Amino acid sequence: MPTRRFEQIALAQILVGGCVVVFGACVLIEHAQAQPAPSPSTGSIGQRDLTPEEKKVIMDAVAPALRNPGSAKYRWANFPAVVAEDSVNYCATVDAQSPYAAYNGRQAYIVKAQMSGNRVSSAVIGLVAGGKDFAIVTNMCAKYGLDPRNAN
């Protein structure tokens, strides 16, 4: 009898966990489809470098995903000169230690940057990965017309 009850609880937990994963994937897909990709023909027209203050905001968002963030070396991609939205996605790379040894070294990341007065005022990390998963971040960035490999 207790074994049967345990099996029922375990099955319920698996089903709930599966529903959570499916719901999370649906939310991510919905968000990705709602973001129009910029035209790749614009090239670097209308691009600018991030200010030191904006870089710090982004570093503060990425740092919790790194091991020993003080030794990280960031490579910065250009940023849109004018942002008409309240937020914008930004992709670049960081050379750093990861909590997961397979990701040590060059890692791509995507952040959602909140804008205020056409400047980055806050940022939230979306994803950071290196090693064989570097391509996952690159593909996610490509949905927004971005490429972290352009960071220098």
VOVEXTI-431916 format. One record per residue: residue number from 0; residue in one letter; x, y, z of N, C-alpha, C in turn. Coordinates in nm, 4 decimals. Layout:
# residues N
<NUM; 'a'; <X; Y; Z>; <X; Y; Z>; <X; Y; Z>>,
...
END
This chain:
# residues 152
<0; 'm'; <0.0814; -0.1202; 0.0000>; <0.0000; 0.0000; 0.0000>; <0.0858; 0.1267; 0.0000>>,
<1; 'p'; <0.1875; 0.1433; 0.0902>; <0.2702; 0.2644; 0.0873>; <0.3461; 0.2781; -0.0453>>,
<2; 't'; <0.3840; 0.1653; -0.1055>; <0.4556; 0.1709; -0.2330>; <0.3655; 0.2277; -0.3410>>,
<3; 'r'; <0.2408; 0.1873; -0.3434>; <0.1442; 0.2371; -0.4422>; <0.1254; 0.3881; -0.4260>>,
<4; 'r'; <0.1151; 0.4355; -0.3031>; <0.0987; 0.5785; -0.2752>; <0.2230; 0.6558; -0.3216>>,
<5; 'f'; <0.3406; 0.6003; -0.2951>; <0.4657; 0.6620; -0.3383>; <0.4690; 0.6737; -0.4905>>,
<6; 'e'; <0.4273; 0.5680; -0.5594>; <0.4260; 0.5694; -0.7061>; <0.3308; 0.6771; -0.7585>>,
<7; 'q'; <0.2152; 0.6927; -0.6936>; <0.1193; 0.7948; -0.7350>; <0.1763; 0.9353; -0.7148>>,
<8; 'i'; <0.2420; 0.9586; -0.6030>; <0.3019; 1.0894; -0.5756>; <0.4139; 1.1175; -0.6749>>,
<9; 'a'; <0.4985; 1.0177; -0.7003>; <0.6088; 1.0348; -0.7955>; <0.5551; 1.0658; -0.9344>>,
<10; 'l'; <0.4515; 0.9966; -0.9778>; <0.3917; 1.0211; -1.1088>; <0.3337; 1.1621; -1.1155>>,
<11; 'a'; <0.2676; 1.2052; -1.0100>; <0.2113; 1.3404; -1.0065>; <0.3217; 1.4448; -1.0157>>,
<12; 'q'; <0.4312; 1.4235; -0.9459>; <0.5431; 1.5185; -0.9507>; <0.6042; 1.5245; -1.0903>>,
<13; 'i'; <0.6164; 1.4109; -1.1553>; <0.6703; 1.4066; -1.2915>; <0.5782; 1.4813; -1.3867>>,
<14; 'l'; <0.4487; 1.4603; -1.3740>; <0.3517; 1.5279; -1.4616>; <0.3545; 1.6793; -1.4398>>,
<15; 'v'; <0.3594; 1.7224; -1.3143>; <0.3645; 1.8659; -1.2857>; <0.4946; 1.9248; -1.3399>>,
<16; 'g'; <0.6059; 1.8565; -1.3191>; <0.7340; 1.9034; -1.3707>; <0.7323; 1.9151; -1.5226>>,
<17; 'g'; <0.6736; 1.8178; -1.5891>; <0.6625; 1.8218; -1.7351>; <0.5784; 1.9392; -1.7816>>,
<18; 'c'; <0.4693; 1.9653; -1.7112>; <0.3839; 2.0798; -1.7463>; <0.4592; 2.2112; -1.7305>>,
<19; 'v'; <0.5394; 2.2216; -1.6249>; <0.6173; 2.3434; -1.6024>; <0.7163; 2.3645; -1.7172>>,
<20; 'v'; <0.7840; 2.2584; -1.7589>; <0.8802; 2.2691; -1.8689>; <0.8103; 2.3105; -1.9977>>,
<21; 'v'; <0.6981; 2.2484; -2.0291>; <0.6244; 2.2817; -2.1515>; <0.5753; 2.4264; -2.1464>>,
<22; 'f'; <0.5224; 2.4692; -2.0328>; <0.4758; 2.6070; -2.0197>; <0.5914; 2.7053; -2.0392>>,
<23; 'g'; <0.7069; 2.6776; -1.9763>; <0.8242; 2.7639; -1.9913>; <0.8688; 2.7732; -2.1359>>,
<24; 'a'; <0.8696; 2.6614; -2.2061>; <0.9082; 2.6620; -2.3471>; <0.8098; 2.7435; -2.4298>>,
<25; 'c'; <0.6819; 2.7310; -2.4000>; <0.5813; 2.8087; -2.4734>; <0.6009; 2.9586; -2.4527>>,
<26; 'v'; <0.6318; 2.9983; -2.3307>; <0.6544; 3.1398; -2.3012>; <0.7753; 3.1910; -2.3779>>,
<27; 'l'; <0.8850; 3.1130; -2.3790>; <1.0049; 3.1547; -2.4517>; <0.9785; 3.1643; -2.6015>>,
<28; 'i'; <0.9067; 3.0671; -2.6567>; <0.8762; 3.0690; -2.7999>; <0.7868; 3.1877; -2.8326>>,
<29; 'e'; <0.6871; 3.2122; -2.7500>; <0.5968; 3.3260; -2.7717>; <0.6748; 3.4568; -2.7706>>,
<30; 'h'; <0.7660; 3.4717; -2.6736>; <0.8452; 3.5940; -2.6642>; <0.9357; 3.6088; -2.7862>>,
<31; 'a'; <0.9974; 3.4989; -2.8290>; <1.0875; 3.5041; -2.9445>; <1.0107; 3.5408; -3.0713>>,
<32; 'q'; <0.8895; 3.4909; -3.0862>; <0.8107; 3.5214; -3.2057>; <0.7590; 3.6638; -3.2033>>,
<33; 'a'; <0.7419; 3.7206; -3.0851>; <0.6895; 3.8571; -3.0744>; <0.7959; 3.9622; -3.1022>>,
<34; 'q'; <0.9239; 3.9237; -3.1016>; <1.0329; 4.0178; -3.1232>; <1.0692; 4.0194; -3.2709>>,
<35; 'p'; <1.0435; 4.1282; -3.3418>; <1.0834; 4.1325; -3.4811>; <1.2346; 4.1448; -3.4930>>,
<36; 'a'; <1.2908; 4.0692; -3.5849>; <1.4349; 4.0776; -3.6082>; <1.4645; 4.1989; -3.6937>>,
<37; 'p'; <1.5674; 4.2756; -3.6582>; <1.6033; 4.3891; -3.7398>; <1.6534; 4.3437; -3.8759>>,
<38; 's'; <1.6421; 4.4304; -3.9709>; <1.6866; 4.3991; -4.1058>; <1.8376; 4.3847; -4.1077>>,
<39; 'p'; <1.8901; 4.2702; -4.1599>; <2.0334; 4.2528; -4.1628>; <2.1025; 4.3486; -4.2592>>,
<40; 's'; <2.0283; 4.4139; -4.3459>; <2.0889; 4.5040; -4.4432>; <2.1338; 4.6356; -4.3804>>,
<41; 't'; <2.0928; 4.6616; -4.2550>; <2.1318; 4.7870; -4.1916>; <2.2785; 4.7884; -4.1511>>,
<42; 'g'; <2.3412; 4.6686; -4.1384>; <2.4836; 4.6621; -4.1047>; <2.5136; 4.7362; -3.9769>>,
<43; 's'; <2.6200; 4.8168; -3.9785>; <2.6589; 4.8875; -3.8572>; <2.6096; 5.0313; -3.8564>>,
<44; 'i'; <2.5248; 5.0678; -3.9525>; <2.4680; 5.2025; -3.9550>; <2.3800; 5.2181; -3.8325>>,
<45; 'g'; <2.3939; 5.3308; -3.7635>; <2.3118; 5.3544; -3.6454>; <2.3578; 5.2761; -3.5242>>,
<46; 'q'; <2.4860; 5.2424; -3.5174>; <2.5413; 5.1679; -3.4044>; <2.6331; 5.2593; -3.3237>>,
<47; 'r'; <2.6504; 5.2242; -3.1961>; <2.7404; 5.3009; -3.1105>; <2.8070; 5.2072; -3.0123>>,
<48; 'd'; <2.9125; 5.2562; -2.9482>; <2.9751; 5.1820; -2.8396>; <2.8958; 5.2069; -2.7120>>,
<49; 'l'; <2.8954; 5.1094; -2.6242>; <2.8339; 5.1276; -2.4932>; <2.9215; 5.2199; -2.4085>>,
<50; 't'; <2.8583; 5.2977; -2.3236>; <2.9337; 5.3822; -2.2309>; <2.9902; 5.2943; -2.1188>>,
<51; 'p'; <3.0892; 5.3414; -2.0452>; <3.1407; 5.2638; -1.9315>; <3.0313; 5.2303; -1.8292>>,
<52; 'e'; <2.9388; 5.3214; -1.8075>; <2.8294; 5.2959; -1.7129>; <2.7374; 5.1850; -1.7636>>,
<53; 'e'; <2.7085; 5.1854; -1.8943>; <2.6230; 5.0819; -1.9528>; <2.6925; 4.9459; -1.9465>>,
<54; 'k'; <2.8227; 4.9443; -1.9714>; <2.8987; 4.8195; -1.9630>; <2.8923; 4.7627; -1.8216>>,
<55; 'k'; <2.9014; 4.8482; -1.7212>; <2.8940; 4.8016; -1.5829>; <2.7584; 4.7397; -1.5526>>,
<56; 'v'; <2.6515; 4.8001; -1.6037>; <2.5166; 4.7456; -1.5830>; <2.5088; 4.6045; -1.6406>>,
<57; 'i'; <2.5624; 4.5865; -1.7602>; <2.5577; 4.4553; -1.8252>; <2.6489; 4.3559; -1.7526>>,
<58; 'm'; <2.7673; 4.4000; -1.7122>; <2.8575; 4.3117; -1.6372>; <2.7926; 4.2659; -1.5067>>,
<59; 'd'; <2.7213; 4.3564; -1.4404>; <2.6522; 4.3206; -1.3160>; <2.5440; 4.2163; -1.3395>>,
<60; 'a'; <2.4825; 4.2180; -1.4581>; <2.3789; 4.1198; -1.4907>; <2.4404; 3.9833; -1.5238>>,
<61; 'v'; <2.5558; 3.9840; -1.5896>; <2.6198; 3.8587; -1.6330>; <2.6989; 3.7938; -1.5193>>,
<62; 'a'; <2.7572; 3.8735; -1.4313>; <2.8478; 3.8248; -1.3268>; <2.7946; 3.7076; -1.2441>>,
<63; 'p'; <2.6684; 3.7067; -1.2017>; <2.6222; 3.5937; -1.1200>; <2.6277; 3.4587; -1.1915>>,
<64; 'a'; <2.6358; 3.4587; -1.3230>; <2.6418; 3.3340; -1.3987>; <2.7858; 3.2844; -1.4159>>,
<65; 'l'; <2.8826; 3.3595; -1.3633>; <3.0240; 3.3262; -1.3802>; <3.0857; 3.2862; -1.2469>>,
<66; 'r'; <3.1934; 3.2099; -1.2559>; <3.2742; 3.1827; -1.1374>; <3.3936; 3.2764; -1.1452>>,
<67; 'n'; <3.4222; 3.3475; -1.0405>; <3.5293; 3.4457; -1.0357>; <3.5064; 3.5572; -1.1391>>,
<68; 'p'; <3.3933; 3.6285; -1.1300>; <3.3605; 3.7317; -1.2292>; <3.4604; 3.8463; -1.2346>>,
<69; 'g'; <3.5380; 3.8671; -1.1292>; <3.6366; 3.9742; -1.1288>; <3.7479; 3.9539; -1.2305>>,
<70; 's'; <3.7713; 3.8293; -1.2711>; <3.8758; 3.8017; -1.3692>; <3.8214; 3.7925; -1.5119>>,
<71; 'a'; <3.6925; 3.8144; -1.5302>; <3.6303; 3.8026; -1.6629>; <3.6775; 3.9137; -1.7557>>,
<72; 'k'; <3.6940; 3.8801; -1.8817>; <3.7315; 3.9766; -1.9863>; <3.6160; 3.9840; -2.0863>>,
<73; 'y'; <3.5504; 4.0981; -2.0888>; <3.4340; 4.1163; -2.1745>; <3.4754; 4.1644; -2.3134>>,
<74; 'r'; <3.4040; 4.1169; -2.4126>; <3.4175; 4.1653; -2.5499>; <3.2819; 4.2250; -2.5852>>,
<75; 'w'; <3.2847; 4.3480; -2.6326>; <3.1608; 4.4241; -2.6503>; <3.1223; 4.4344; -2.7970>>,
<76; 'a'; <2.9958; 4.4126; -2.8243>; <2.9395; 4.4324; -2.9579>; <2.8842; 4.5746; -2.9646>>,
<77; 'n'; <2.8632; 4.6222; -3.0846>; <2.8003; 4.7536; -3.1009>; <2.6572; 4.7487; -3.0511>>,
<78; 'f'; <2.6069; 4.8649; -3.0176>; <2.4736; 4.8793; -2.9615>; <2.3950; 4.9745; -3.0512>>,
<79; 'p'; <2.2636; 4.9572; -3.0650>; <2.1872; 5.0503; -3.1492>; <2.2011; 5.1943; -3.1002>>,
<80; 'a'; <2.2239; 5.2853; -3.1923>; <2.2400; 5.4266; -3.1560>; <2.1105; 5.4842; -3.1004>>,
<81; 'v'; <1.9986; 5.4426; -3.1559>; <1.8680; 5.4906; -3.1098>; <1.7795; 5.3691; -3.0850>>,
<82; 'v'; <1.7210; 5.3631; -2.9664>; <1.6308; 5.2538; -2.9299>; <1.4944; 5.3137; -2.9020>>,
<83; 'a'; <1.3954; 5.2730; -2.9790>; <1.2611; 5.3271; -2.9650>; <1.1773; 5.2501; -2.8620>>,
<84; 'e'; <1.2255; 5.1357; -2.8187>; <1.1517; 5.0512; -2.7248>; <1.1982; 5.0777; -2.5815>>,
<85; 'd'; <1.1244; 5.0220; -2.4854>; <1.1645; 5.0310; -2.3446>; <1.2787; 4.9363; -2.3122>>,
<86; 's'; <1.2957; 4.8323; -2.3957>; <1.4023; 4.7358; -2.3730>; <1.4539; 4.6860; -2.5071>>,
<87; 'v'; <1.5740; 4.6303; -2.5024>; <1.6375; 4.5784; -2.6227>; <1.7231; 4.4591; -2.5827>>,
<88; 'n'; <1.7334; 4.3612; -2.6715>; <1.8214; 4.2476; -2.6477>; <1.9621; 4.2838; -2.6932>>,
<89; 'y'; <2.0609; 4.2316; -2.6211>; <2.2006; 4.2599; -2.6519>; <2.2799; 4.1311; -2.6366>>,
<90; 'c'; <2.3653; 4.1029; -2.7339>; <2.4477; 3.9823; -2.7327>; <2.5945; 4.0184; -2.7475>>,
<91; 'a'; <2.6792; 3.9504; -2.6718>; <2.8238; 3.9689; -2.6818>; <2.8899; 3.8460; -2.6205>>,
<92; 't'; <3.0204; 3.8558; -2.5902>; <3.0917; 3.7423; -2.5314>; <3.1738; 3.7864; -2.4108>>,
<93; 'v'; <3.2092; 3.6880; -2.3308>; <3.2943; 3.7102; -2.2145>; <3.3890; 3.5905; -2.2034>>,
<94; 'd'; <3.5159; 3.6190; -2.1788>; <3.6132; 3.5136; -2.1505>; <3.6193; 3.5005; -1.9993>>,
<95; 'a'; <3.5716; 3.3853; -1.9485>; <3.5604; 3.3711; -1.8037>; <3.5518; 3.2257; -1.7626>>,
<96; 'q'; <3.5648; 3.2050; -1.6318>; <3.5424; 3.0735; -1.5743>; <3.3930; 3.0575; -1.5517>>,
<97; 's'; <3.3456; 2.9387; -1.5803>; <3.2052; 2.9078; -1.5608>; <3.1903; 2.8167; -1.4391>>,
<98; 'p'; <3.0744; 2.8163; -1.3765>; <3.0506; 2.7176; -1.2712>; <3.0578; 2.5748; -1.3265>>,
<99; 'y'; <3.0487; 2.5604; -1.4583>; <3.0550; 2.4306; -1.5256>; <3.1817; 2.4280; -1.6109>>,
<100; 'a'; <3.2767; 2.3422; -1.5761>; <3.4096; 2.3417; -1.6372>; <3.4056; 2.3345; -1.7898>>,
<101; 'a'; <3.3084; 2.2645; -1.8458>; <3.3016; 2.2502; -1.9918>; <3.2744; 2.3838; -2.0607>>,
<102; 'y'; <3.2247; 2.4839; -1.9862>; <3.1928; 2.6143; -2.0443>; <3.3022; 2.7181; -2.0223>>,
<103; 'n'; <3.4118; 2.6825; -1.9535>; <3.5191; 2.7785; -1.9291>; <3.5713; 2.8355; -2.0600>>,
<104; 'g'; <3.6172; 2.9598; -2.0567>; <3.6707; 3.0244; -2.1766>; <3.5686; 3.1192; -2.2360>>,
<105; 'r'; <3.5685; 3.1277; -2.3675>; <3.4787; 3.2212; -2.4370>; <3.3348; 3.1730; -2.4251>>,
<106; 'q'; <3.2492; 3.2619; -2.3724>; <3.1081; 3.2308; -2.3537>; <3.0244; 3.3402; -2.4169>>,
<107; 'a'; <2.9211; 3.3012; -2.4870>; <2.8272; 3.3977; -2.5451>; <2.7158; 3.4226; -2.4446>>,
<108; 'y'; <2.6621; 3.5450; -2.4473>; <2.5500; 3.5745; -2.3591>; <2.4501; 3.6654; -2.4299>>,
<109; 'i'; <2.3271; 3.6592; -2.3807>; <2.2217; 3.7503; -2.4252>; <2.1587; 3.8105; -2.3005>>,
<110; 'v'; <2.1423; 3.9417; -2.3017>; <2.0754; 4.0106; -2.1922>; <1.9601; 4.0930; -2.2495>>,
<111; 'k'; <1.8626; 4.1158; -2.1639>; <1.7550; 4.2096; -2.1967>; <1.7891; 4.3380; -2.1233>>,
<112; 'a'; <1.8156; 4.4435; -2.1993>; <1.8560; 4.5714; -2.1415>; <1.7372; 4.6658; -2.1364>>,
<113; 'q'; <1.7065; 4.7169; -2.0185>; <1.6021; 4.8182; -2.0018>; <1.6633; 4.9542; -2.0355>>,
<114; 'm'; <1.5875; 5.0351; -2.1069>; <1.6376; 5.1638; -2.1539>; <1.5707; 5.2788; -2.0792>>,
<115; 's'; <1.6496; 5.3835; -2.0576>; <1.5996; 5.5077; -1.9989>; <1.6804; 5.6212; -2.0607>>,
<116; 'g'; <1.6133; 5.7104; -2.1330>; <1.6840; 5.8195; -2.1986>; <1.7836; 5.7694; -2.3021>>,
<117; 'n'; <1.7476; 5.6636; -2.3726>; <1.8304; 5.6010; -2.4757>; <1.9625; 5.5461; -2.4195>>,
<118; 'r'; <1.9642; 5.5141; -2.2903>; <2.0803; 5.4534; -2.2259>; <2.0352; 5.3289; -2.1502>>,
<119; 'v'; <2.1240; 5.2326; -2.1380>; <2.0945; 5.1107; -2.0625>; <2.0886; 5.1464; -1.9145>>,
<120; 's'; <1.9730; 5.1224; -1.8534>; <1.9573; 5.1547; -1.7116>; <1.9602; 5.0305; -1.6234>>,
<121; 's'; <1.9222; 4.9160; -1.6785>; <1.9300; 4.7897; -1.6055>; <1.9333; 4.6772; -1.7084>>,
<122; 'a'; <1.9733; 4.5596; -1.6635>; <1.9811; 4.4450; -1.7544>; <1.9551; 4.3174; -1.6776>>,
<123; 'v'; <1.9004; 4.2195; -1.7479>; <1.8733; 4.0879; -1.6918>; <1.9328; 3.9851; -1.7870>>,
<124; 'i'; <2.0085; 3.8917; -1.7314>; <2.0692; 3.7881; -1.8140>; <1.9612; 3.6942; -1.8670>>,
<125; 'g'; <1.9714; 3.6634; -1.9942>; <1.8805; 3.5662; -2.0544>; <1.9446; 3.4291; -2.0573>>,
<126; 'l'; <2.0679; 3.4247; -2.1081>; <2.1383; 3.2980; -2.1219>; <2.2856; 3.3265; -2.1404>>,
<127; 'v'; <2.3700; 3.2428; -2.0819>; <2.5145; 3.2494; -2.1044>; <2.5631; 3.1060; -2.1165>>,
<128; 'a'; <2.6427; 3.0785; -2.2207>; <2.6931; 2.9427; -2.2400>; <2.8172; 2.9457; -2.3269>>,
<129; 'g'; <2.9049; 2.8534; -2.3008>; <3.0257; 2.8382; -2.3800>; <3.0376; 2.6948; -2.4254>>,
<130; 'g'; <3.1578; 2.6582; -2.4678>; <3.1807; 2.5217; -2.5136>; <3.0891; 2.4867; -2.6289>>,
<131; 'k'; <3.0399; 2.3640; -2.6286>; <2.9535; 2.3191; -2.7383>; <2.8189; 2.3914; -2.7399>>,
<132; 'd'; <2.7799; 2.4544; -2.6274>; <2.6518; 2.5248; -2.6212>; <2.6610; 2.6713; -2.6636>>,
<133; 'f'; <2.7803; 2.7161; -2.7028>; <2.7978; 2.8518; -2.7550>; <2.7002; 2.8750; -2.8703>>,
<134; 'a'; <2.6808; 2.7731; -2.9530>; <2.5920; 2.7836; -3.0694>; <2.4464; 2.8075; -3.0296>>,
<135; 'i'; <2.4055; 2.7573; -2.9131>; <2.2672; 2.7781; -2.8686>; <2.2417; 2.9268; -2.8477>>,
<136; 'v'; <2.3346; 2.9943; -2.7813>; <2.3199; 3.1383; -2.7576>; <2.3276; 3.2132; -2.8904>>,
<137; 't'; <2.4210; 3.1739; -2.9774>; <2.4350; 3.2388; -3.1077>; <2.3055; 3.2283; -3.1878>>,
<138; 'n'; <2.2428; 3.1121; -3.1850>; <2.1160; 3.0939; -3.2579>; <2.0044; 3.1772; -3.1970>>,
<139; 'm'; <2.0004; 3.1861; -3.0639>; <1.8989; 3.2684; -2.9987>; <1.9192; 3.4154; -3.0359>>,
<140; 'c'; <2.0439; 3.4605; -3.0359>; <2.0744; 3.5986; -3.0721>; <2.0363; 3.6270; -3.2172>>,
<141; 'a'; <2.0571; 3.5291; -3.3045>; <2.0260; 3.5467; -3.4466>; <1.8777; 3.5758; -3.4686>>,
<142; 'k'; <1.7919; 3.5278; -3.3792>; <1.6476; 3.5561; -3.3907>; <1.6186; 3.7048; -3.3781>>,
<143; 'y'; <1.7122; 3.7789; -3.3165>; <1.6970; 3.9231; -3.2989>; <1.7894; 4.0011; -3.3922>>,
<144; 'g'; <1.8496; 3.9313; -3.4884>; <1.9404; 3.9967; -3.5810>; <2.0739; 4.0297; -3.5182>>,
<145; 'l'; <2.1120; 3.9589; -3.4100>; <2.2351; 3.9869; -3.3374>; <2.3324; 3.8704; -3.3525>>,
<146; 'd'; <2.4604; 3.8966; -3.3330>; <2.5610; 3.7917; -3.3406>; <2.6717; 3.8198; -3.2388>>,
<147; 'p'; <2.6788; 3.7411; -3.1315>; <2.7800; 3.7658; -3.0287>; <2.9219; 3.7499; -3.0807>>,
<148; 'r'; <2.9401; 3.6809; -3.1930>; <3.0739; 3.6632; -3.2492>; <3.1285; 3.7937; -3.3049>>,
<149; 'n'; <3.0438; 3.8967; -3.3182>; <3.0893; 4.0280; -3.3649>; <3.1468; 4.1123; -3.2522>>,
<150; 'a'; <3.1448; 4.0613; -3.1320>; <3.1986; 4.1368; -3.0171>; <3.3506; 4.1425; -3.0281>>,
<151; 'n'; <3.4046; 4.2578; -2.9904>; <3.5512; 4.2698; -2.9923>; <3.6023; 4.3423; -2.8698>>,
END
